[in-house]
Amino acid sequence: MGERYRKGLMIDTRPRLLLLEDDPELGPLMQQVLDEVYTVTLVADGAEGVTVALNSDFDVMIVDRRLPHLDGLSVIEGLRQKGIATPILVLTALGTVEDKVRGLDAGANDYLVKPFEFDELFARLRAIRRVYTGEGPFVRIGLWEFYPESRTIYSPYDGRILLTQRENDLLRLFCGHPQRTFSREQILREVFEAGDQPGTVDTYVHYVRRKTESHLITTVRGQGYRLGAE
């Protein structure tokens, strides 16, 4: 997986990830787990990390807040000043709002507080890469991530799923009012064309559920539909 062959040579097509982490146990563990999806370069020193980042191309970076010789925030600020726009996730043991704001102000795209679950780490990496590559802002629906600007929803299990324009408009309506239950008639007026019948709403709800999960849109008996996956 993540590999293809050209003229007898094996080519690694996985996205490249730079991991700056100096913990002698956590760093290698993260490298091993992340290697399932990414080609990982592990560096344990802040100053060396800047050099590596400036001389190689990476698709995403993880930077620990506390690094020897150059702390993580200084690493991020230095890379941004050099014009490196690669999405960066900062790891920190400091979970106060002030600390998080400092990380984002330094140029990080997101932060994750230690200790963390690897499932969340993978999800956050996917999210910042999608925004960087033009998917646009997303709405989280349970474990799913919906990108209305690109008519895309990302499954926590199978990755990217493309929606039709009508499916996208339907889901956008629910996400814009996550606590509201819409009747079929209201959905028809907001999403569909004049002359479409209430059964058309049921059909497209079925289409969205088939592409995602049955509980992503909830049926409210006798009233209509609302956003689910809470």
TIMAR-673201 format. One record per residue: residue number from 1; x, y, z of N, C-alpha, C in turn; chain. Coordinates in nm, 3 decimals. Example, Ala and Ser with C-alpha at 12.3 -4.5 7.8 and 13.67 -1.06 7.14 Angstrom:
# TIMAR-673201
  seq     n_xx     n_yy     n_zz    ca_xx    ca_yy    ca_zz     c_xx     c_yy     c_zz  mol
    1    1.319   -0.569    0.780    1.230   -0.450    0.780    1.320   -0.330    0.780    A
    2    1.285   -0.225    0.708    1.367   -0.106    0.714    1.290    0.003    0.787    A
# end
This chain:
# TIMAR-673201
  seq     n_xx     n_yy     n_zz    ca_xx    ca_yy    ca_zz     c_xx     c_yy     c_zz  mol
    1    0.085   -0.119    0.000    0.000    0.000    0.000    0.089    0.123    0.000    A
    2    0.052    0.225   -0.082    0.136    0.343   -0.088    0.259    0.325   -0.173    A
    3    0.264    0.214   -0.248    0.380    0.186   -0.330    0.335    0.150   -0.471    A
    4    0.414    0.187   -0.570    0.387    0.146   -0.708    0.520    0.116   -0.777    A
    5    0.513    0.056   -0.891    0.633    0.012   -0.960    0.648    0.084   -1.093    A
    6    0.769    0.124   -1.125    0.799    0.187   -1.253    0.931    0.130   -1.304    A
    7    0.923    0.062   -1.419    1.041    0.002   -1.480    1.119   -0.084   -1.381    A
    8    1.043   -0.162   -1.305    1.106   -0.256   -1.213    1.147   -0.196   -1.080    A
    9    1.128   -0.065   -1.062    1.167    0.000   -0.937    1.043    0.025   -0.851    A
   10    1.056    0.000   -0.722    0.947    0.026   -0.631    0.951    0.174   -0.590    A
   11    0.839    0.247   -0.608    0.833    0.388   -0.575    0.736    0.408   -0.459    A
   12    0.782    0.473   -0.354    0.699    0.499   -0.237    0.613    0.622   -0.265    A
   13    0.482    0.604   -0.272    0.391    0.715   -0.302    0.323    0.771   -0.178    A
   14    0.365    0.726   -0.060    0.305    0.779    0.062    0.346    0.925    0.082    A
   15    0.258    1.006    0.143    0.297    1.144    0.173    0.414    1.146    0.271    A
   16    0.499    1.248    0.258    0.619    1.258    0.341    0.591    1.342    0.464    A
   17    0.630    1.291    0.579    0.604    1.357    0.707    0.734    1.378    0.782    A
   18    0.757    1.501    0.828    0.871    1.532    0.913    0.824    1.534    1.058    A
   19    0.883    1.451    1.141    0.847    1.440    1.282    0.962    1.493    1.367    A
   20    0.938    1.603    1.438    1.038    1.658    1.530    0.995    1.625    1.672    A
   21    1.058    1.524    1.728    1.024    1.475    1.862    1.149    1.418    1.927    A
   22    1.185    1.472    2.044    1.310    1.430    2.107    1.293    1.323    2.214    A
   23    1.170    1.286    2.246    1.149    1.182    2.347    1.201    1.050    2.291    A
   24    1.297    0.984    2.357    1.360    0.864    2.301    1.265    0.745    2.290    A
   25    1.155    0.748    2.361    1.057    0.640    2.350    0.941    0.678    2.259    A
   26    0.888    0.799    2.279    0.772    0.840    2.201    0.806    0.862    2.055    A
   27    0.923    0.921    2.027    0.959    0.949    1.888    0.960    0.825    1.801    A
   28    1.037    0.722    1.836    1.039    0.599    1.755    0.902    0.530    1.749    A
   29    0.825    0.537    1.859    0.691    0.478    1.857    0.602    0.550    1.757    A
   30    0.604    0.683    1.759    0.525    0.760    1.663    0.569    0.730    1.521    A
   31    0.698    0.721    1.499    0.749    0.691    1.366    0.696    0.557    1.317    A
   32    0.696    0.459    1.404    0.650    0.325    1.367    0.502    0.326    1.332    A
   33    0.420    0.393    1.414    0.276    0.395    1.389    0.243    0.479    1.265    A
   34    0.303    0.596    1.255    0.276    0.684    1.141    0.323    0.625    1.008    A
   35    0.420    0.536    1.016    0.476    0.473    0.895    0.372    0.388    0.822    A
   36    0.260    0.358    0.888    0.152    0.286    0.820    0.093    0.367    0.706    A
   37    0.103    0.500    0.717    0.041    0.589    0.618    0.144    0.681    0.552    A
   38    0.246    0.723    0.626    0.340    0.824    0.580    0.482    0.769    0.569    A
   39    0.562    0.835    0.486    0.707    0.814    0.489    0.761    0.913    0.591    A
   40    0.810    0.863    0.703    0.841    0.947    0.819    0.991    0.971    0.831    A
   41    1.030    1.097    0.848    1.166    1.135    0.883    1.163    1.186    1.026    A
   42    1.233    1.118    1.115    1.236    1.154    1.257    1.362    1.232    1.288    A
   43    1.344    1.350    1.348    1.456    1.434    1.391    1.431    1.473    1.536    A
   44    1.535    1.465    1.620    1.519    1.488    1.763    1.574    1.622    1.810    A
   45    1.609    1.709    1.717    1.672    1.836    1.752    1.607    1.949    1.672    A
   46    1.572    2.060    1.740    1.503    2.168    1.673    1.582    2.233    1.562    A
   47    1.708    2.266    1.589    1.792    2.332    1.488    1.813    2.241    1.367    A
   48    1.839    2.113    1.393    1.855    2.018    1.283    1.726    2.003    1.205    A
   49    1.612    2.009    1.276    1.483    1.997    1.210    1.460    2.108    1.109    A
   50    1.500    2.230    1.144    1.487    2.342    1.051    1.568    2.316    0.924    A
   51    1.691    2.268    0.943    1.777    2.239    0.828    1.716    2.133    0.737    A
   52    1.664    2.027    0.798    1.602    1.919    0.721    1.479    1.971    0.646    A
   53    1.397    2.051    0.715    1.274    2.102    0.655    1.303    2.195    0.537    A
   54    1.413    2.271    0.546    1.446    2.366    0.440    1.510    2.299    0.319    A
   55    1.562    2.180    0.339    1.636    2.114    0.231    1.565    1.992    0.173    A
   56    1.442    1.966    0.221    1.364    1.854    0.169    1.218    1.897    0.156    A
   57    1.144    1.825    0.076    1.001    1.855    0.059    0.919    1.759    0.144    A
   58    0.829    1.817    0.224    0.740    1.737    0.307    0.596    1.778    0.282    A
   59    0.505    1.683    0.303    0.363    1.710    0.286    0.298    1.758    0.415    A
   60    0.356    1.724    0.528    0.303    1.764    0.657    0.413    1.748    0.762    A
   61    0.405    1.825    0.870    0.505    1.816    0.977    0.436    1.808    1.113    A
   62    0.502    1.737    1.203    0.463    1.734    1.345    0.581    1.789    1.424    A
   63    0.557    1.892    1.504    0.665    1.957    1.578    0.631    1.957    1.727    A
   64    0.717    1.895    1.805    0.700    1.897    1.951    0.733    2.037    2.003    A
   65    0.660    2.079    2.103    0.680    2.215    2.158    0.818    2.230    2.221    A
   66    0.863    2.128    2.292    0.990    2.135    2.365    1.095    2.051    2.294    A
   67    1.189    2.119    2.231    1.297    2.052    2.158    1.431    2.111    2.200    A
   68    1.539    2.031    2.197    1.671    2.085    2.230    1.723    2.179    2.122    A
   69    1.802    2.278    2.164    1.871    2.374    2.079    1.780    2.478    2.014    A
   70    1.658    2.442    1.982    1.563    2.538    1.927    1.423    2.484    1.957    A
   71    1.346    2.560    2.035    1.215    2.508    2.075    1.119    2.505    1.956    A
   72    1.012    2.429    1.974    0.920    2.404    1.864    0.858    2.529    1.804    A
   73    0.820    2.626    1.888    0.760    2.748    1.836    0.859    2.827    1.753    A
   74    0.984    2.829    1.796    1.087    2.899    1.717    1.111    2.828    1.585    A
   75    1.103    2.694    1.586    1.115    2.618    1.462    1.006    2.659    1.364    A
   76    0.883    2.662    1.413    0.769    2.694    1.326    0.780    2.837    1.274    A
   77    0.811    2.930    1.363    0.824    3.070    1.321    0.935    3.085    1.216    A
   78    1.047    3.015    1.237    1.157    3.023    1.141    1.119    2.968    1.005    A
   79    1.046    2.858    1.003    1.005    2.799    0.875    0.905    2.889    0.804    A
   80    0.812    2.946    0.877    0.715    3.036    0.813    0.784    3.160    0.757    A
   81    0.883    3.213    0.827    0.956    3.329    0.778    1.034    3.298    0.651    A
   82    1.071    3.171    0.635    1.142    3.127    0.515    1.046    3.091    0.401    A
   83    0.918    3.109    0.424    0.821    3.082    0.320    0.773    2.939    0.311    A
   84    0.803    2.857    0.412    0.757    2.717    0.413    0.611    2.715    0.457    A
   85    0.522    2.675    0.366    0.379    2.677    0.395    0.324    2.539    0.430    A
   86    0.409    2.439    0.439    0.366    2.302    0.472    0.283    2.301    0.599    A
   87    0.170    2.232    0.602    0.088    2.227    0.723    0.164    2.165    0.840    A
   88    0.149    2.226    0.958    0.224    2.184    1.076    0.128    2.160    1.192    A
   89    0.143    2.046    1.256    0.072    2.014    1.380    0.173    2.022    1.493    A
   90    0.143    2.103    1.596    0.234    2.116    1.708    0.186    2.027    1.822    A
   91    0.278    1.953    1.880    0.250    1.870    1.997    0.293    1.945    2.122    A
   92    0.211    1.942    2.224    0.246    2.012    2.346    0.191    1.940    2.468    A
   93    0.268    1.947    2.576    0.219    1.898    2.705    0.150    2.009    2.781    A
   94    0.151    2.129    2.721    0.093    2.248    2.783   -0.044    2.271    2.722    A
   95   -0.149    2.245    2.800   -0.283    2.245    2.743   -0.367    2.366    2.772    A
   96   -0.308    2.475    2.823   -0.387    2.594    2.850   -0.422    2.666    2.721    A
   97   -0.525    2.746    2.726   -0.567    2.821    2.608   -0.454    2.912    2.560    A
   98   -0.385    2.975    2.653   -0.275    3.065    2.617   -0.167    2.991    2.540    A
   99   -0.132    2.871    2.586   -0.028    2.793    2.518   -0.073    2.752    2.378    A
  100   -0.199    2.714    2.365   -0.250    2.675    2.234   -0.250    2.795    2.139    A
  101   -0.293    2.911    2.189   -0.295    3.030    2.106   -0.154    3.067    2.060    A
  102   -0.057    3.053    2.147    0.082    3.084    2.109    0.129    2.993    1.996    A
  103    0.091    2.866    2.004    0.130    2.774    1.898    0.068    2.811    1.764    A
  104   -0.060    2.846    1.766   -0.128    2.885    1.642   -0.074    3.017    1.590    A
  105   -0.046    3.110    1.680    0.008    3.239    1.637    0.148    3.225    1.577    A
  106    0.221    3.123    1.622    0.356    3.101    1.568    0.351    3.050    1.424    A
  107    0.233    3.001    1.383    0.220    2.953    1.246    0.175    2.809    1.233    A
  108    0.149    2.743    1.346    0.099    2.605    1.338   -0.044    2.605    1.286    A
  109   -0.081    2.497    1.219   -0.217    2.484    1.168   -0.312    2.420    1.268    A
  110   -0.255    2.344    1.360   -0.336    2.278    1.463   -0.243    2.236    1.575    A
  111   -0.301    2.195    1.687   -0.222    2.150    1.800   -0.287    2.025    1.858    A
  112   -0.207    1.949    1.929   -0.256    1.829    1.996   -0.183    1.818    2.129    A
  113   -0.261    1.799    2.235   -0.204    1.796    2.370   -0.167    1.653    2.407    A
  114   -0.049    1.634    2.462   -0.006    1.504    2.513   -0.071    1.479    2.649    A
  115   -0.102    1.353    2.681   -0.098    1.235    2.594   -0.215    1.238    2.495    A
  116   -0.200    1.167    2.384   -0.302    1.170    2.280   -0.326    1.028    2.229    A
  117   -0.437    1.012    2.159   -0.468    0.886    2.092   -0.423    0.895    1.947    A
  118   -0.367    0.788    1.893   -0.318    0.792    1.757   -0.429    0.812    1.654    A
  119   -0.550    0.763    1.684   -0.662    0.785    1.592   -0.688    0.934    1.576    A
  120   -0.680    1.008    1.686   -0.702    1.153    1.677   -0.586    1.219    1.604    A
  121   -0.465    1.174    1.626   -0.350    1.230    1.556   -0.365    1.213    1.405    A
  122   -0.402    1.093    1.360   -0.422    1.070    1.218   -0.532    1.160    1.163    A
  123   -0.642    1.173    1.238   -0.753    1.256    1.191   -0.712    1.402    1.177    A
  124   -0.636    1.452    1.271   -0.593    1.593    1.265   -0.495    1.614    1.148    A
  125   -0.409    1.518    1.125   -0.318    1.529    1.011   -0.395    1.530    0.879    A
  126   -0.494    1.445    0.868   -0.576    1.443    0.747   -0.645    1.577    0.727    A
  127   -0.696    1.633    0.836   -0.771    1.758    0.827   -0.684    1.873    0.780    A
  128   -0.566    1.891    0.840   -0.483    2.006    0.801   -0.427    1.988    0.661    A
  129   -0.407    1.864    0.616   -0.361    1.842    0.480   -0.470    1.873    0.378    A
  130   -0.594    1.842    0.411   -0.704    1.869    0.318   -0.724    2.018    0.299    A
  131   -0.721    2.094    0.407   -0.736    2.239    0.395   -0.622    2.295    0.312    A
  132   -0.500    2.244    0.334   -0.383    2.294    0.263   -0.390    2.263    0.113    A
  133   -0.447    2.150    0.079   -0.452    2.109   -0.061   -0.577    2.159   -0.132    A
  134   -0.656    2.243   -0.066   -0.765    2.309   -0.135   -0.903    2.252   -0.113    A
  135   -0.920    2.159   -0.021   -1.053    2.107    0.005   -1.142    2.212    0.072    A
  136   -1.082    2.310    0.140   -1.158    2.415    0.205   -1.194    2.378    0.348    A
  137   -1.270    2.465    0.415   -1.309    2.438    0.554   -1.402    2.318    0.562    A
  138   -1.402    2.252    0.677   -1.485    2.133    0.691   -1.574    2.143    0.813    A
  139   -1.678    2.061    0.813   -1.770    2.047    0.925   -1.756    1.905    0.977    A
  140   -1.736    1.891    1.106   -1.723    1.757    1.163   -1.861    1.703    1.198    A
  141   -1.890    1.582    1.149   -2.016    1.513    1.180   -1.978    1.381    1.245    A
  142   -1.976    1.378    1.376   -1.924    1.261    1.444   -1.779    1.241    1.406    A
  143   -1.745    1.124    1.352   -1.609    1.096    1.307   -1.588    1.133    1.160    A
  144   -1.692    1.183    1.096   -1.684    1.219    0.954   -1.646    1.366    0.939    A
  145   -1.582    1.400    0.826   -1.545    1.538    0.796   -1.605    1.577    0.661    A
  146   -1.690    1.678    0.663   -1.763    1.720    0.543   -1.705    1.851    0.492    A
  147   -1.663    1.850    0.363   -1.605    1.967    0.298   -1.701    2.015    0.189    A
  148   -1.794    2.105    0.225   -1.898    2.144    0.128   -1.844    2.215    0.004    A
  149   -1.732    2.287    0.016   -1.681    2.361   -0.099   -1.630    2.268   -0.209    A
  150   -1.587    2.149   -0.172   -1.535    2.056   -0.271   -1.626    1.933   -0.290    A
  151   -1.747    1.940   -0.234   -1.844    1.830   -0.245   -1.782    1.697   -0.203    A
  152   -1.717    1.699   -0.087   -1.642    1.582   -0.041   -1.673    1.554    0.106    A
  153   -1.682    1.427    0.139   -1.690    1.388    0.279   -1.587    1.278    0.302    A
  154   -1.518    1.287    0.416   -1.412    1.190    0.446   -1.460    1.092    0.553    A
  155   -1.451    0.966    0.518   -1.488    0.858    0.608   -1.373    0.829    0.704    A
  156   -1.403    0.798    0.831   -1.296    0.757    0.922   -1.242    0.618    0.889    A
  157   -1.307    0.550    0.795   -1.268    0.413    0.762   -1.211    0.401    0.619    A
  158   -1.273    0.470    0.524   -1.239    0.447    0.383   -1.184    0.568    0.310    A
  159   -1.171    0.682    0.378   -1.113    0.798    0.313   -1.214    0.884    0.238    A
  160   -1.172    0.939    0.125   -1.247    1.042    0.051   -1.365    0.985   -0.027    A
  161   -1.481    1.051   -0.012   -1.601    1.013   -0.085   -1.655    1.139   -0.151    A
  162   -1.677    1.133   -0.281   -1.728    1.247   -0.356   -1.880    1.243   -0.358    A
  163   -1.942    1.359   -0.332   -2.088    1.371   -0.332   -2.135    1.439   -0.461    A
  164   -2.257    1.407   -0.503   -2.317    1.483   -0.612   -2.357    1.621   -0.559    A
  165   -2.388    1.712   -0.650   -2.426    1.847   -0.608   -2.549    1.844   -0.518    A
  166   -2.648    1.764   -0.551   -2.771    1.757   -0.473   -2.746    1.693   -0.336    A
  167   -2.666    1.588   -0.331   -2.630    1.527   -0.202   -2.555    1.627   -0.116    A
  168   -2.466    1.702   -0.178   -2.387    1.801   -0.106   -2.477    1.912   -0.050    A
  169   -2.572    1.959   -0.132   -2.663    2.065   -0.087   -2.750    2.017    0.029    A
  170   -2.792    1.893    0.021   -2.874    1.835    0.128   -2.797    1.831    0.260    A
  171   -2.675    1.781    0.254   -2.595    1.770    0.375   -2.555    1.908    0.428    A
  172   -2.530    2.001    0.337   -2.497    2.138    0.379   -2.614    2.202    0.455    A
  173   -2.736    2.175    0.410   -2.854    2.228    0.478   -2.860    2.178    0.622    A
  174   -2.840    2.048    0.641   -2.846    1.993    0.776   -2.733    2.047    0.864    A
  175   -2.613    2.059    0.807   -2.499    2.107    0.884   -2.514    2.254    0.923    A
  176   -2.586    2.330    0.842   -2.608    2.470    0.874   -2.704    2.490    0.990    A
  177   -2.783    2.387    1.020   -2.879    2.393    1.131   -2.879    2.257    1.202    A
  178   -2.770    2.226    1.274   -2.752    2.089    1.324   -2.855    2.043    1.427    A
  179   -2.926    2.135    1.491   -3.025    2.096    1.592   -3.168    2.098    1.538    A
  180   -3.184    2.135    1.413   -3.318    2.154    1.357   -3.365    2.032    1.280    A
  181   -3.492    2.000    1.296   -3.555    1.895    1.217   -3.629    1.959    1.100    A
  182   -3.600    1.913    0.979   -3.662    1.967    0.858   -3.769    1.871    0.807    A
  183   -3.885    1.924    0.773   -3.986    1.843    0.707   -3.946    1.820    0.562    A
  184   -4.009    1.725    0.497   -3.980    1.700    0.356   -4.010    1.824    0.271    A
  185   -4.118    1.891    0.305   -4.156    2.011    0.228   -4.051    2.121    0.243    A
  186   -3.998    2.139    0.364   -3.894    2.240    0.384   -3.767    2.204    0.306    A
  187   -3.731    2.077    0.307   -3.612    2.034    0.234   -3.632    2.053    0.084    A
  188   -3.753    2.022    0.035   -3.782    2.042   -0.106   -3.760    2.188   -0.146    A
  189   -3.809    2.281   -0.064   -3.796    2.424   -0.097   -3.651    2.470   -0.094    A
  190   -3.570    2.417    0.001   -3.433    2.464    0.021   -3.334    2.401   -0.076    A
  191   -3.358    2.277   -0.115   -3.255    2.201   -0.187   -3.296    2.164   -0.329    A
  192   -3.423    2.134   -0.349   -3.464    2.075   -0.476   -3.537    2.177   -0.564    A
  193   -3.570    2.135   -0.685   -3.633    2.222   -0.782   -3.785    2.215   -0.771    A
  194   -3.849    2.320   -0.818   -3.995    2.321   -0.821   -4.046    2.204   -0.904    A
  195   -4.145    2.137   -0.851   -4.201    2.023   -0.923   -4.151    1.890   -0.869    A
  196   -4.039    1.890   -0.795   -3.992    1.765   -0.733   -4.090    1.724   -0.624    A
  197   -4.102    1.594   -0.605   -4.196    1.539   -0.509   -4.128    1.505   -0.375    A
  198   -4.205    1.498   -0.266   -4.146    1.464   -0.135   -4.064    1.336   -0.137    A
  199   -4.103    1.242   -0.222   -4.027    1.118   -0.230   -3.885    1.138   -0.277    A
  200   -3.860    1.247   -0.350   -3.724    1.278   -0.394   -3.632    1.302   -0.275    A
  201   -3.687    1.365   -0.170   -3.608    1.386   -0.048   -3.565    1.252    0.011    A
  202   -3.660    1.159    0.022   -3.627    1.027    0.077   -3.519    0.958   -0.007    A
  203   -3.529    0.974   -0.139   -3.432    0.911   -0.228   -3.291    0.963   -0.201    A
  204   -3.277    1.095   -0.188   -3.144    1.152   -0.169   -3.091    1.130   -0.028    A
  205   -3.179    1.124    0.070   -3.135    1.084    0.204   -3.078    0.943    0.198    A
  206   -3.146    0.857    0.123   -3.096    0.720    0.106   -2.960    0.720    0.037    A
  207   -2.942    0.804   -0.065   -2.814    0.809   -0.136   -2.700    0.850   -0.041    A
  208   -2.726    0.954    0.041   -2.622    1.000    0.134   -2.590    0.892    0.236    A
  209   -2.693    0.827    0.288   -2.671    0.721    0.386   -2.594    0.605    0.325    A
  210   -2.623    0.574    0.201   -2.555    0.462    0.135   -2.406    0.492    0.116    A
  211   -2.373    0.618    0.090   -2.233    0.656    0.072   -2.160    0.671    0.205    A
  212   -2.235    0.693    0.313   -2.172    0.720    0.443   -2.216    0.615    0.545    A
  213   -2.303    0.656    0.636   -2.359    0.566    0.737   -2.505    0.599    0.756    A
  214   -2.583    0.502    0.798   -2.727    0.522    0.809   -2.764    0.629    0.911    A
  215   -2.681    0.646    1.015   -2.716    0.741    1.120   -2.661    0.882    1.096    A
  216   -2.597    0.905    0.978   -2.546    1.038    0.950   -2.662    1.138    0.934    A
  217   -2.772    1.092    0.879   -2.896    1.169    0.876   -3.000    1.090    0.953    A
  218   -3.059    1.152    1.053   -3.153    1.085    1.142   -3.297    1.110    1.099    A
  219   -3.378    1.005    1.098   -3.522    1.019    1.073   -3.592    1.053    1.204    A
  220   -3.668    1.161    1.203   -3.750    1.199    1.318   -3.894    1.164    1.281    A
  221   -3.944    1.059    1.342   -4.073    1.004    1.301   -4.184    1.109    1.307    A
  222   -4.256    1.119    1.195   -4.367    1.211    1.187   -4.328    1.356    1.161    A
  223   -4.196    1.386    1.158   -4.153    1.525    1.140   -4.062    1.544    1.019    A
  224   -3.968    1.454    0.998   -3.877    1.470    0.886   -3.739    1.418    0.915    A
  225   -3.637    1.498    0.886   -3.499    1.456    0.901   -3.416    1.564    0.971    A
  226   -3.308    1.519    1.034   -3.214    1.612    1.096   -3.074    1.550    1.090    A
  227   -2.973    1.631    1.120   -2.836    1.581    1.122   -2.819    1.480    1.235    A
  228   -2.744    1.375    1.208   -2.719    1.273    1.310   -2.572    1.260    1.343    A
  229   -2.527    1.137    1.369   -2.387    1.103    1.398   -2.333    1.182    1.516    A
  230   -2.414    1.201    1.621   -2.367    1.276    1.738   -2.288    1.186    1.830    A
# end
